[in-house]
């Protein structure tokens, strides 16, 4: 599936919280594999940010780089670069997790579900078409 880097970064925190909970083995496996793939993508992202700051910023004693707050033009350029980077599409190949794989009493906060929406599928909902009957004509529409 194709996601933006922004979506991947948002999903990582939710996946990490999910990975710290007791889960059925199949779910744990899929969550851990998704995290591994996300980490690989984020290594490339971090390297791009580091290279940009190294080229356009100043070095600290610890080897990290920064753009001084007085250099407004460079900060604006970095913000533009970073926003474009976050909107880049990335392919994330993961196995989807059926909602039915979780115990009935398992809870996940709605915000986390939204962040990880690409990872879940609900066969009962995804596989059904909703029929809407037109009261005037009596015909069904899908």
N, CA, C and O atoms as a MOPAC input file, in Angstrom:
PM7 MOZYME 1SCF
protein

 N      0.83400 1    -1.16600 1     0.00000 1
 C      0.00000 1     0.00000 1     0.00000 1
 C      0.88700 1     1.24000 1     0.00000 1
 O      2.01200 1     1.21900 1     0.49900 1
 N      0.36100 1     2.31100 1    -0.56600 1
 C      1.09800 1     3.56000 1    -0.65500 1
 C      0.56900 1     4.50900 1     0.42300 1
 O     -0.62700 1     4.79400 1     0.49000 1
 N      1.47600 1     4.98400 1     1.25200 1
 C      1.15400 1     5.93300 1     2.31600 1
 C      2.15500 1     7.08100 1     2.25300 1
 O      3.23200 1     6.94200 1     1.67400 1
 N      1.79900 1     8.20300 1     2.84500 1
 C      2.78000 1     9.27900 1     2.95500 1
 C      3.65300 1     9.00000 1     4.17200 1
 O      3.27700 1     8.25500 1     5.07700 1
 N      4.80800 1     9.61000 1     4.16700 1
 C      5.69400 1     9.47300 1     5.32500 1
 C      5.01200 1     9.99400 1     6.58300 1
 O      5.22300 1     9.46200 1     7.67300 1
 N      4.20600 1    11.02300 1     6.43700 1
 C      3.46600 1    11.58700 1     7.57200 1
 C      2.55800 1    10.51700 1     8.18700 1
 O      2.51100 1    10.36800 1     9.40800 1
 N      1.83500 1     9.77000 1     7.33900 1
 C      0.95500 1     8.70000 1     7.82300 1
 C      1.75700 1     7.60200 1     8.51600 1
 O      1.33000 1     7.05600 1     9.53400 1
 N      2.90500 1     7.29200 1     7.96200 1
 C      3.74900 1     6.24200 1     8.53500 1
 C      4.26300 1     6.65900 1     9.91300 1
 O      4.27300 1     5.86000 1    10.84900 1
 N      4.68400 1     7.90800 1    10.02700 1
 C      5.18000 1     8.40900 1    11.31500 1
 C      4.05700 1     8.40100 1    12.35500 1
 O      4.27700 1     8.02000 1    13.50500 1
 N      2.85400 1     8.82200 1    11.95200 1
 C      1.72100 1     8.82300 1    12.87700 1
 C      1.36600 1     7.40200 1    13.31700 1
 O      0.99300 1     7.18400 1    14.46900 1
 N      1.48100 1     6.44600 1    12.41000 1
 C      1.14200 1     5.05600 1    12.72900 1
 C      2.16300 1     4.41700 1    13.66400 1
 O      1.81700 1     3.54000 1    14.45600 1
 N      3.39400 1     4.84300 1    13.57700 1
 C      4.44700 1     4.19700 1    14.37100 1
 C      4.15800 1     4.25000 1    15.86800 1
 O      4.28400 1     3.23200 1    16.54800 1
 N      3.77700 1     5.39900 1    16.39100 1
 C      3.49400 1     5.51800 1    17.82100 1
 C      2.35200 1     4.61300 1    18.25200 1
 O      2.42900 1     3.95000 1    19.28700 1
 N      1.29600 1     4.59000 1    17.45500 1
 C      0.15000 1     3.73900 1    17.77700 1
 C      0.54100 1     2.26300 1    17.71700 1
 O      0.11800 1     1.47400 1    18.56200 1
 N      1.34600 1     1.88900 1    16.72300 1
 C      1.80100 1     0.50200 1    16.61600 1
 C      2.71300 1     0.11500 1    17.77800 1
 O      2.64600 1    -1.01100 1    18.27100 1
 N      3.55300 1     1.03200 1    18.21200 1
 C      4.41700 1     0.73800 1    19.35900 1
 C      3.58400 1     0.51500 1    20.61800 1
 O      3.86800 1    -0.39300 1    21.39900 1
 N      2.55400 1     1.34500 1    20.81700 1
 C      1.67500 1     1.13900 1    21.98500 1
 C      0.97000 1    -0.20400 1    21.88400 1
 O      0.85800 1    -0.91700 1    22.88000 1
 N      0.49700 1    -0.55600 1    20.70500 1
 C     -0.17100 1    -1.83400 1    20.49400 1
 C      0.79500 1    -2.99700 1    20.73200 1
 O      0.40100 1    -4.03000 1    21.27200 1
 N      2.03800 1    -2.83200 1    20.33700 1
 C      3.02000 1    -3.92400 1    20.45700 1
 C      3.37600 1    -4.23000 1    21.90800 1
 O      3.88800 1    -5.31300 1    22.19400 1
 N      3.12100 1    -3.31400 1    22.81800 1
 C      3.42800 1    -3.54100 1    24.23300 1
 C      2.28800 1    -4.24900 1    24.97600 1
 O      2.38500 1    -4.49800 1    26.17800 1
 N      1.23600 1    -4.56200 1    24.27100 1
 C      0.09800 1    -5.23000 1    24.90000 1
 C      0.13500 1    -6.71500 1    24.57000 1
 O      0.73700 1    -7.13700 1    23.58200 1
 N     -0.52900 1    -7.50300 1    25.42600 1
 C     -0.64500 1    -8.93900 1    25.15500 1
 C     -1.58600 1    -9.12700 1    23.97000 1
 O     -2.72800 1    -8.66900 1    23.99100 1
 N     -1.09400 1    -9.80200 1    22.94400 1
 C     -1.86500 1    -9.99700 1    21.72000 1
 C     -1.78800 1   -11.45200 1    21.29400 1
 O     -0.84400 1   -12.15500 1    21.65600 1
 N     -2.76800 1   -11.91200 1    20.53200 1
 C     -2.64300 1   -13.24800 1    19.94300 1
 C     -1.38600 1   -13.30100 1    19.05500 1
 O     -0.96900 1   -12.28800 1    18.49300 1
 N     -0.80900 1   -14.46700 1    18.94300 1
 C      0.47200 1   -14.61900 1    18.24600 1
 C      0.43700 1   -14.06400 1    16.81800 1
 O      1.37400 1   -13.38000 1    16.40800 1
 N     -0.60600 1   -14.34000 1    16.06600 1
 C     -0.67600 1   -13.85800 1    14.68100 1
 C     -0.68800 1   -12.33800 1    14.62400 1
 O     -0.05900 1   -11.74000 1    13.75000 1
 N     -1.39100 1   -11.72200 1    15.54100 1
 C     -1.45200 1   -10.26100 1    15.57500 1
 C     -0.09500 1    -9.69800 1    15.97900 1
 O      0.38700 1    -8.74700 1    15.36200 1
 N      0.52200 1   -10.26700 1    16.99700 1
 C      1.84400 1    -9.81900 1    17.44300 1
 C      2.85600 1    -9.89300 1    16.30600 1
 O      3.65100 1    -8.97300 1    16.11100 1
 N      2.82000 1   -10.98000 1    15.56900 1
 C      3.74100 1   -11.15800 1    14.45900 1
 C      3.54500 1   -10.06600 1    13.41500 1
 O      4.51300 1    -9.46300 1    12.95200 1
 N      2.29600 1    -9.81300 1    13.04600 1
 C      2.01500 1    -8.81100 1    12.02300 1
 C      2.35900 1    -7.39800 1    12.49600 1
 O      2.85300 1    -6.58400 1    11.71600 1
 N      2.10300 1    -7.11200 1    13.75000 1
 C      2.45300 1    -5.79700 1    14.29600 1
 C      3.96700 1    -5.62700 1    14.30900 1
 O      4.47300 1    -4.57400 1    13.92000 1
 N      4.69900 1    -6.65300 1    14.75200 1
 C      6.16400 1    -6.53600 1    14.81000 1
 C      6.76900 1    -6.40400 1    13.41300 1
 O      7.72500 1    -5.65300 1    13.22200 1
 N      6.22600 1    -7.11900 1    12.44700 1
 C      6.71900 1    -7.00900 1    11.06900 1
 C      6.43600 1    -5.62100 1    10.50300 1
 O      7.27500 1    -5.04700 1     9.80900 1
 N      5.24900 1    -5.08100 1    10.80000 1
 C      4.92100 1    -3.73500 1    10.33500 1
 C      5.88000 1    -2.71800 1    10.94600 1
 O      6.34400 1    -1.81000 1    10.25600 1
 N      6.18000 1    -2.86500 1    12.23700 1
 C      7.12600 1    -1.94900 1    12.89100 1
 C      8.52100 1    -2.05200 1    12.28100 1
 O      9.19300 1    -1.03700 1    12.10100 1
 N      8.96000 1    -3.26000 1    11.96600 1
 C     10.27000 1    -3.43600 1    11.32600 1
 C     10.32800 1    -2.69500 1     9.99100 1
 O     11.31100 1    -2.01800 1     9.68900 1
 N      9.27800 1    -2.83000 1     9.20700 1
 C      9.25500 1    -2.17500 1     7.89200 1
 C      9.17800 1    -0.66000 1     8.03800 1
 O      9.81300 1     0.07200 1     7.28000 1
 N      8.40400 1    -0.18900 1     9.00700 1
 C      8.32100 1     1.25000 1     9.26300 1
 C      9.68100 1     1.78300 1     9.70200 1
 O     10.09900 1     2.85200 1     9.25600 1
 N     10.37200 1     1.05400 1    10.56400 1
 C     11.70300 1     1.48600 1    11.00800 1
 C     12.67600 1     1.60900 1     9.83300 1
 O     13.49300 1     2.52900 1     9.80000 1
 N     12.59100 1     0.69900 1     8.88400 1
 C     13.45800 1     0.77300 1     7.69800 1
 C     13.17300 1     2.03600 1     6.88900 1
 O     14.09500 1     2.70700 1     6.42500 1
 N     11.89700 1     2.35200 1     6.72400 1
 C     11.51000 1     3.55700 1     5.98500 1
 C     11.97900 1     4.80700 1     6.73900 1
 O     12.46800 1     5.75900 1     6.13000 1
 N     11.82600 1     4.79500 1     8.06000 1
 C     12.18800 1     5.97200 1     8.85300 1
 C     13.69700 1     6.19100 1     8.93300 1
 O     14.13900 1     7.31800 1     9.15400 1
 N     14.49200 1     5.14200 1     8.75800 1
 C     15.94500 1     5.31600 1     8.69600 1
 C     16.31700 1     6.18200 1     7.49300 1
 O     17.17800 1     7.05600 1     7.59300 1
 N     15.66900 1     5.93700 1     6.36500 1
 C     15.92700 1     6.73200 1     5.16300 1
 C     15.47400 1     8.17800 1     5.39200 1
 O     16.17900 1     9.11800 1     5.02600 1
 N     14.29800 1     8.34900 1     5.99800 1
 C     13.78500 1     9.68000 1     6.32700 1
 C     14.76600 1    10.42600 1     7.23400 1
 O     15.11100 1    11.57500 1     6.96000 1
 N     15.21300 1     9.78400 1     8.30400 1
 C     16.14600 1    10.42000 1     9.24200 1
 C     17.46400 1    10.78900 1     8.56800 1
 O     18.05300 1    11.82900 1     8.86100 1
 N     17.91800 1     9.92800 1     7.66500 1
 C     19.17200 1    10.20700 1     6.95200 1
 C     19.00800 1    11.45000 1     6.06200 1
 O     19.91300 1    12.28100 1     5.97900 1
 N     17.84600 1    11.57100 1     5.39500 1
 C     17.60300 1    12.74100 1     4.54100 1
 C     17.57400 1    14.02200 1     5.36700 1
 O     18.14000 1    15.03600 1     4.95800 1
 N     16.92300 1    13.98500 1     6.52200 1
 C     16.86800 1    15.16200 1     7.40000 1
 C     18.27400 1    15.50100 1     7.90000 1
 O     18.66700 1    16.66700 1     7.90700 1
 N     19.02400 1    14.48900 1     8.31400 1
 C     20.38600 1    14.71200 1     8.79700 1
 C     21.25000 1    15.34900 1     7.71300 1
 O     21.97100 1    16.31300 1     7.97000 1
 N     21.17200 1    14.79900 1     6.49100 1
 C     21.99200 1    15.32200 1     5.39100 1
 C     21.62200 1    16.76900 1     5.07700 1
 O     22.49700 1    17.59000 1     4.80400 1
 N     20.33300 1    17.08000 1     5.11500 1
 C     19.90400 1    18.44800 1     4.85600 1
 C     20.48100 1    19.39500 1     5.91400 1
 O     21.03900 1    20.44300 1     5.58800 1
 N     20.33800 1    19.00900 1     7.17800 1
 C     20.84300 1    19.85500 1     8.26500 1
 C     22.36200 1    19.96100 1     8.22600 1
 O     22.91600 1    21.01900 1     8.52400 1
 N     23.02900 1    18.89000 1     7.86600 1
 C     24.49200 1    18.90700 1     7.77500 1
 C     24.94200 1    19.88600 1     6.69100 1
 O     25.91900 1    20.61600 1     6.85700 1
 N     24.21300 1    19.88400 1     5.58800 1
 C     24.56500 1    20.73600 1     4.45300 1
 C     24.18300 1    22.20300 1     4.68500 1
 O     24.88100 1    23.10700 1     4.22600 1
 N     23.08200 1    22.43500 1     5.39300 1
 C     22.54700 1    23.79100 1     5.50500 1
 C     22.58900 1    24.38600 1     6.91200 1
 O     22.26400 1    25.55700 1     7.10400 1
 N     22.98600 1    23.58600 1     7.88300 1
 C     22.97400 1    24.06300 1     9.25900 1
 C     24.36000 1    24.18600 1     9.84800 1
 O     25.36300 1    24.22500 1     9.13500 1
 N     24.39200 1    24.24500 1    11.15500 1
 C     25.64900 1    24.34300 1    11.89300 1
 C     25.81600 1    23.10100 1    12.75100 1
 O     24.84200 1    22.49900 1    13.20300 1
 N     27.07100 1    22.73300 1    12.96500 1
 C     27.37300 1    21.52500 1    13.73700 1
 C     27.45500 1    21.85100 1    15.22500 1
 O     27.91800 1    22.91800 1    15.62600 1
 N     26.99700 1    20.91100 1    16.01700 1
 C     27.17600 1    20.97900 1    17.47300 1
 C     28.38300 1    20.11000 1    17.82700 1
 O     28.90600 1    19.36900 1    16.99500 1
 N     28.80400 1    20.22400 1    19.07500 1
 C     29.94100 1    19.42300 1    19.53600 1
 C     29.65200 1    17.93200 1    19.49900 1
 O     30.56000 1    17.12800 1    19.28600 1
 N     28.39100 1    17.55500 1    19.70500 1
 C     28.03600 1    16.13000 1    19.73500 1
 C     27.87000 1    15.51300 1    18.34700 1
 O     27.57200 1    14.32400 1    18.22900 1
 N     28.06400 1    16.31900 1    17.29000 1
 C     27.95900 1    15.79400 1    15.93400 1
 C     26.60100 1    16.02600 1    15.28500 1
 O     26.44600 1    15.79900 1    14.08600 1
 N     25.62400 1    16.47200 1    16.05400 1
 C     24.31500 1    16.78100 1    15.46400 1
 C     24.38400 1    18.16800 1    14.80700 1
 O     25.34200 1    18.91600 1    15.00300 1
 N     23.37000 1    18.48400 1    14.04100 1
 C     23.33300 1    19.75000 1    13.32100 1
 C     22.01400 1    20.45500 1    13.58700 1
 O     21.01400 1    19.82300 1    13.92700 1
 N     22.02400 1    21.76200 1    13.42900 1
 C     20.83000 1    22.56100 1    13.66900 1
 C     20.88700 1    23.81900 1    12.81300 1
 O     21.93000 1    24.17800 1    12.26600 1
 N     19.74000 1    24.47600 1    12.71400 1
 C     19.67800 1    25.76700 1    12.04400 1
 C     19.38100 1    26.79800 1    13.12600 1
 O     18.35200 1    26.70600 1    13.79500 1
 N     20.25400 1    27.76700 1    13.30600 1
 C     20.03100 1    28.77900 1    14.34200 1
 C     18.72000 1    29.52800 1    14.10600 1
 O     18.34600 1    29.80100 1    12.96500 1
 N     18.03300 1    29.85200 1    15.19100 1
 C     16.71300 1    30.48500 1    15.07600 1
 C     16.78800 1    31.87000 1    14.44700 1
 O     15.77900 1    32.38000 1    13.96100 1
 N     17.96600 1    32.48500 1    14.44900 1
 C     18.12200 1    33.80300 1    13.83000 1
 C     18.09300 1    33.72200 1    12.30300 1
 O     17.81500 1    34.72000 1    11.63800 1
 N     18.37500 1    32.55600 1    11.75000 1
 C     18.44700 1    32.38500 1    10.29300 1
 C     17.06900 1    31.99500 1     9.75300 1
 O     16.82500 1    30.84400 1     9.38900 1
 N     16.18900 1    32.97500 1     9.71300 1
 C     14.77400 1    32.76100 1     9.35500 1
 C     14.59900 1    32.15500 1     7.95900 1
 O     13.74300 1    31.29400 1     7.76100 1
 N     15.40700 1    32.60100 1     6.99400 1
 C     15.28600 1    32.07700 1     5.62900 1
 C     15.64000 1    30.59400 1     5.57700 1
 O     14.98200 1    29.81000 1     4.89300 1
 N     16.68000 1    30.22300 1     6.30400 1
 C     17.07200 1    28.81200 1     6.33000 1
 C     16.03300 1    27.96700 1     7.05500 1
 O     15.78600 1    26.82400 1     6.67200 1
 N     15.42600 1    28.52000 1     8.09400 1
 C     14.36300 1    27.79400 1     8.80800 1
 C     13.16500 1    27.60600 1     7.89200 1
 O     12.57700 1    26.52500 1     7.85500 1
 N     12.79900 1    28.64500 1     7.15300 1
 C     11.67500 1    28.54300 1     6.21500 1
 C     11.97600 1    27.50600 1     5.12800 1
 O     11.10200 1    26.72700 1     4.74800 1
 N     13.20500 1    27.50300 1     4.63400 1
 C     13.59400 1    26.52600 1     3.60300 1
 C     13.54700 1    25.10700 1     4.16500 1
 O     13.09600 1    24.18300 1     3.48900 1
 N     14.01400 1    24.93500 1     5.40400 1
 C     13.96300 1    23.61300 1     6.02400 1
 C     12.51900 1    23.16300 1     6.22700 1
 O     12.18500 1    22.00500 1     5.97500 1
 N     11.67300 1    24.06900 1     6.67700 1
 C     10.26100 1    23.73000 1     6.88200 1
 C      9.62700 1    23.27800 1     5.56800 1
 O      8.87200 1    22.30500 1     5.54400 1
 N      9.92700 1    23.97300 1     4.48800 1
 C      9.41400 1    23.59800 1     3.16600 1
 C      9.94500 1    22.22600 1     2.74300 1
 O      9.19000 1    21.37700 1     2.26900 1
 N     11.24700 1    22.02100 1     2.92000 1
 C     11.86300 1    20.71900 1     2.61200 1
 C     11.20900 1    19.60800 1     3.43200 1
 O     10.85600 1    18.55500 1     2.89900 1
 N     11.05200 1    19.85400 1     4.73300 1
 C     10.51700 1    18.83500 1     5.63000 1
 C      9.05800 1    18.51400 1     5.31100 1
 O      8.67100 1    17.34600 1     5.31500 1
 N      8.24800 1    19.53200 1     5.03600 1
 C      6.84600 1    19.30000 1     4.67300 1
 C      6.73800 1    18.47400 1     3.39400 1
 O      5.91300 1    17.56500 1     3.29900 1
 N      7.58500 1    18.80000 1     2.40700 1
 C      7.58700 1    18.03100 1     1.15700 1
 C      8.01700 1    16.58500 1     1.41700 1
 O      7.46100 1    15.64700 1     0.84400 1
 N      9.00100 1    16.42300 1     2.27600 1
 C      9.47500 1    15.08000 1     2.62100 1
 C      8.36200 1    14.26300 1     3.28300 1
 O      8.17800 1    13.09000 1     2.95900 1
 N      7.63000 1    14.87200 1     4.19700 1
 C      6.54100 1    14.16900 1     4.88600 1
 C      5.40600 1    13.79000 1     3.94900 1
 O      4.67400 1    12.83700 1     4.21700 1
 N      5.25100 1    14.52500 1     2.85400 1
 C      4.17900 1    14.23200 1     1.90000 1
 C      4.60600 1    13.26100 1     0.80000 1
 O      3.80600 1    12.91500 1    -0.07000 1
 N      5.87400 1    12.81800 1     0.83800 1
 C      6.34100 1    11.85600 1    -0.16800 1
 C      5.64100 1    10.51700 1     0.01400 1
 O      5.47000 1    10.05400 1     1.14200 1
 N      5.23700 1     9.89200 1    -1.08700 1
 C      4.62000 1     8.56700 1    -0.97300 1
 C      5.67700 1     7.49000 1    -0.72600 1
 O      6.77900 1     7.53000 1    -1.27400 1
 N      5.31100 1     6.55100 1     0.09900 1
 C      6.18300 1     5.40600 1     0.40300 1
 C      5.34600 1     4.14200 1     0.29200 1
 O      4.16700 1     4.12500 1     0.64600 1
 N      5.97100 1     3.09200 1    -0.20100 1
 C      5.26100 1     1.81000 1    -0.25200 1
 C      5.54900 1     1.04900 1     1.03600 1
 O      6.70000 1     0.82600 1     1.40900 1
 N      4.48300 1     0.66300 1     1.69300 1
 C      4.59400 1    -0.12200 1     2.91900 1
 C      3.88200 1    -1.44900 1     2.66600 1
 O      2.66400 1    -1.49400 1     2.49600 1
 N      4.65500 1    -2.51100 1     2.64600 1
 C      4.09400 1    -3.83700 1     2.37200 1
 C      3.96600 1    -4.59100 1     3.68600 1
 O      4.95300 1    -5.06600 1     4.24800 1
 N      2.73400 1    -4.69000 1     4.16400 1
 C      2.45500 1    -5.37800 1     5.42300 1
 C      1.22000 1    -6.24500 1     5.25500 1
 O      0.39200 1    -6.01600 1     4.37400 1
 N      1.11500 1    -7.25100 1     6.12500 1
 C     -0.08000 1    -8.07100 1     6.15800 1
 C     -1.14300 1    -7.34800 1     6.96400 1
 O     -0.87200 1    -6.84400 1     8.05400 1
 N     -2.34200 1    -7.30000 1     6.42900 1
 C     -3.44400 1    -6.68300 1     7.16400 1
 C     -3.84300 1    -7.57000 1     8.34000 1
 O     -3.61800 1    -8.78000 1     8.33800 1
 N     -4.43300 1    -6.94000 1     9.32700 1
 C     -4.89000 1    -7.64900 1    10.52000 1
 C     -6.40900 1    -7.61300 1    10.53900 1
 O     -7.02200 1    -6.54600 1    10.52000 1
 N     -7.00400 1    -8.79500 1    10.57600 1
 C     -8.45900 1    -8.88300 1    10.68100 1
 C     -8.87800 1    -8.46000 1    12.08900 1
 O     -8.28000 1    -8.89700 1    13.07200 1
 N     -9.87800 1    -7.63200 1    12.18600 1
 C    -10.38400 1    -7.22400 1    13.49500 1
 C    -10.80100 1    -8.45300 1    14.30400 1
 O    -10.68200 1    -8.46600 1    15.52900 1
 N    -11.27900 1    -9.46600 1    13.62400 1
 C    -11.73400 1   -10.68400 1    14.30700 1
 C    -10.58500 1   -11.45700 1    14.96300 1
 O    -10.83200 1   -12.38500 1    15.73300 1
 N     -9.33400 1   -11.08600 1    14.66900 1
 C     -8.18600 1   -11.75000 1    15.28700 1
 C     -7.98600 1   -11.30500 1    16.73800 1
 O     -7.27000 1   -11.95800 1    17.49700 1
 N     -8.61700 1   -10.19900 1    17.12000 1
 C     -8.50900 1    -9.69300 1    18.48400 1
 C     -9.59500 1   -10.32000 1    19.35600 1
 O    -10.67800 1   -10.63400 1    18.86100 1
 N     -9.32000 1   -10.50200 1    20.63700 1
 C    -10.37600 1   -10.96500 1    21.55100 1
 C    -11.51600 1    -9.94600 1    21.56700 1
 O    -11.29600 1    -8.75600 1    21.34300 1
 N    -12.73200 1   -10.42000 1    21.83300 1
 C    -13.90700 1    -9.54700 1    21.81600 1
 C    -13.79900 1    -8.38100 1    22.79100 1
 O    -14.33200 1    -7.30400 1    22.52200 1
 N    -13.12600 1    -8.57600 1    23.90600 1
 C    -13.03800 1    -7.52100 1    24.92100 1
 C    -11.79100 1    -6.64100 1    24.76700 1
 O    -11.50000 1    -5.83000 1    25.64600 1
 N    -11.06000 1    -6.79200 1    23.66900 1
 C     -9.83900 1    -6.01700 1    23.43700 1
 C    -10.22500 1    -4.59800 1    23.00600 1
 O    -11.11700 1    -4.41100 1    22.17800 1
 N     -9.54700 1    -3.61200 1    23.57600 1
 C     -9.85800 1    -2.22800 1    23.23500 1
 C     -8.62600 1    -1.52700 1    22.66700 1
 O     -7.49300 1    -1.78600 1    23.07100 1
 N     -8.88500 1    -0.64100 1    21.72400 1
 C     -7.86200 1     0.20700 1    21.13200 1
 C     -8.47000 1     1.60500 1    21.05500 1
 O     -9.58700 1     1.75600 1    20.56100 1
 N     -7.77000 1     2.62000 1    21.52500 1
 C     -8.31900 1     3.97500 1    21.44500 1
 C     -8.64000 1     4.36100 1    19.99400 1
 O     -7.89500 1     4.00500 1    19.08200 1
 N     -9.73200 1     5.08000 1    19.78200 1
 C    -10.13000 1     5.46300 1    18.41600 1
 C     -9.03400 1     6.21300 1    17.65000 1
 O     -8.86500 1     5.99900 1    16.45000 1
 N     -8.29800 1     7.08000 1    18.33000 1
 C     -7.22200 1     7.80900 1    17.64800 1
 C     -6.14400 1     6.88000 1    17.12200 1
 O     -5.62700 1     7.07900 1    16.02300 1
 N     -5.80200 1     5.86200 1    17.90900 1
 C     -4.81200 1     4.88400 1    17.45600 1
 C     -5.34700 1     4.09000 1    16.26300 1
 O     -4.61200 1     3.80600 1    15.31700 1
 N     -6.62800 1     3.73700 1    16.31800 1
 C     -7.22300 1     3.02200 1    15.17900 1
 C     -7.16000 1     3.86100 1    13.91400 1
 O     -6.87300 1     3.34100 1    12.83600 1
 N     -7.42400 1     5.14200 1    14.03800 1
 C     -7.34400 1     6.02700 1    12.86900 1
 C     -5.92000 1     6.08600 1    12.32900 1
 O     -5.71600 1     6.05100 1    11.11600 1
 N     -4.94300 1     6.17300 1    13.20900 1
 C     -3.54400 1     6.23600 1    12.77300 1
 C     -3.09300 1     4.95200 1    12.08800 1
 O     -2.22200 1     4.98300 1    11.21800 1
 N     -3.68700 1     3.81700 1    12.47900 1
 C     -3.28400 1     2.51600 1    11.92800 1
 C     -4.33100 1     1.93300 1    10.98100 1
 O     -4.28900 1     0.74400 1    10.66300 1
 N     -5.26000 1     2.75600 1    10.53600 1
 C     -6.39000 1     2.28200 1     9.74700 1
 C     -5.97700 1     1.41100 1     8.56100 1
 O     -6.66100 1     0.43900 1     8.24200 1
 N     -4.88700 1     1.74500 1     7.91900 1
 C     -4.41900 1     0.99400 1     6.76000 1
 C     -4.09000 1    -0.45600 1     7.08900 1
 O     -4.05500 1    -1.30000 1     6.19400 1
 N     -3.85000 1    -0.75300 1     8.35500 1
 C     -3.39700 1    -2.06900 1     8.77900 1
 C     -4.54700 1    -3.03000 1     9.06800 1
 O     -4.36100 1    -4.24700 1     9.06500 1
 N     -5.72100 1    -2.48700 1     9.31600 1
 C     -6.84100 1    -3.31800 1     9.74100 1
 C     -7.86600 1    -3.50500 1     8.64100 1
 O     -8.03900 1    -2.66400 1     7.75900 1
 N     -8.54100 1    -4.64500 1     8.73000 1
 C     -9.70300 1    -4.85200 1     7.88000 1
 C    -10.72900 1    -5.63800 1     8.67100 1
 O    -10.39200 1    -6.47400 1     9.51000 1
 N    -11.95100 1    -5.36000 1     8.39400 1
 C    -13.05900 1    -6.03500 1     9.06100 1
 C    -13.83900 1    -6.75400 1     7.97700 1
 O    -14.60200 1    -6.13200 1     7.23900 1
 N    -13.65500 1    -8.04500 1     7.88000 1
 C    -14.27900 1    -8.83600 1     6.81600 1
 C    -15.79400 1    -8.68200 1     6.82200 1
 O    -16.42000 1    -8.68400 1     5.76200 1
 N    -16.38200 1    -8.54900 1     7.99200 1
 C    -17.83800 1    -8.41600 1     8.07600 1
 C    -18.30800 1    -7.11300 1     7.45200 1
 O    -19.40800 1    -7.05400 1     6.90300 1
 N    -17.49500 1    -6.07300 1     7.52700 1
 C    -17.89200 1    -4.78300 1     6.96000 1
 C    -17.31600 1    -4.61000 1     5.56200 1
 O    -18.03500 1    -4.22400 1     4.64000 1
 N    -16.01800 1    -4.89300 1     5.39600 1
 C    -15.36300 1    -4.66700 1     4.11700 1
 C    -15.92700 1    -5.54100 1     3.00600 1
 O    -15.90700 1    -5.14400 1     1.84100 1
 N    -16.42300 1    -6.71100 1     3.34100 1
 C    -16.91200 1    -7.63400 1     2.33700 1
 C    -18.38300 1    -7.48800 1     2.01200 1
 O    -18.88000 1    -8.17100 1     1.11600 1
 N    -19.08900 1    -6.62800 1     2.70400 1
 C    -20.52100 1    -6.47400 1     2.47700 1
 C    -20.80700 1    -5.17100 1     1.75200 1
 O    -20.14200 1    -4.15700 1     1.96300 1
 N    -21.81200 1    -5.22500 1     0.89300 1
 C    -22.29900 1    -4.01600 1     0.24100 1
 C    -23.56300 1    -3.59600 1     0.95900 1
 O    -24.37000 1    -4.43500 1     1.35900 1
 N    -23.72700 1    -2.34700 1     1.11400 1
 C    -24.92000 1    -1.82800 1     1.75700 1
 C    -25.93900 1    -1.52300 1     0.68000 1
 O    -25.64900 1    -0.81000 1    -0.28100 1
 N    -27.13200 1    -2.06400 1     0.84400 1
 C    -28.19900 1    -1.78700 1    -0.11000 1
 C    -29.09300 1    -0.69900 1     0.45300 1
 O    -29.52700 1    -0.74800 1     1.60400 1
 N    -29.35200 1     0.27700 1    -0.38800 1
 C    -30.22200 1     1.37000 1     0.00700 1
 C    -31.42500 1     1.33100 1    -0.92500 1
 O    -31.27900 1     1.38100 1    -2.14600 1
 N    -32.59000 1     1.24200 1    -0.34900 1
 C    -33.79500 1     1.18400 1    -1.16200 1
 C    -34.31200 1     2.59000 1    -1.38600 1
 O    -34.46400 1     3.37700 1    -0.45100 1
 N    -34.57800 1     2.88700 1    -2.65400 1
 C    -35.14500 1     4.17200 1    -3.01200 1
 C    -36.65600 1     4.10300 1    -2.76600 1
 O    -37.34500 1     3.35600 1    -3.46100 1
 N    -37.18600 1     4.85300 1    -1.80900 1
 C    -38.59600 1     4.73000 1    -1.45600 1
 C    -39.53700 1     5.13400 1    -2.59400 1
 O    -40.66400 1     4.64300 1    -2.65100 1
 N    -39.11100 1     6.00100 1    -3.48500 1
 C    -39.97300 1     6.43700 1    -4.58100 1
 C    -40.08800 1     5.37500 1    -5.68000 1
 O    -41.18000 1     5.09000 1    -6.17100 1
 N    -38.95400 1     4.80100 1    -6.05400 1
 C    -38.99200 1     3.84200 1    -7.16800 1
 C    -39.04000 1     2.39900 1    -6.68600 1
 O    -39.40800 1     1.50300 1    -7.44600 1
 N    -38.67200 1     2.16800 1    -5.43400 1
 C    -38.65900 1     0.80300 1    -4.91800 1
 C    -37.45000 1     0.00800 1    -5.35200 1
 O    -37.35100 1    -1.17900 1    -5.04100 1
 N    -36.51300 1     0.64200 1    -6.07300 1
 C    -35.32600 1    -0.08800 1    -6.54300 1
 C    -34.21600 1    -0.03300 1    -5.49000 1
 O    -34.17200 1     0.86000 1    -4.64400 1
 N    -33.33600 1    -1.00700 1    -5.57500 1
 C    -32.19300 1    -1.07900 1    -4.66100 1
 C    -30.97000 1    -0.47700 1    -5.33800 1
 O    -30.76200 1    -0.66400 1    -6.53600 1
 N    -30.17200 1     0.23900 1    -4.57700 1
 C    -28.91300 1     0.78000 1    -5.07700 1
 C    -27.78600 1     0.29900 1    -4.17500 1
 O    -27.96800 1     0.09300 1    -2.97500 1
 N    -26.63200 1     0.12600 1    -4.77700 1
 C    -25.46700 1    -0.29600 1    -3.99700 1
 C    -24.53600 1     0.87300 1    -3.84900 1
 O    -23.48300 1     0.74700 1    -3.22400 1

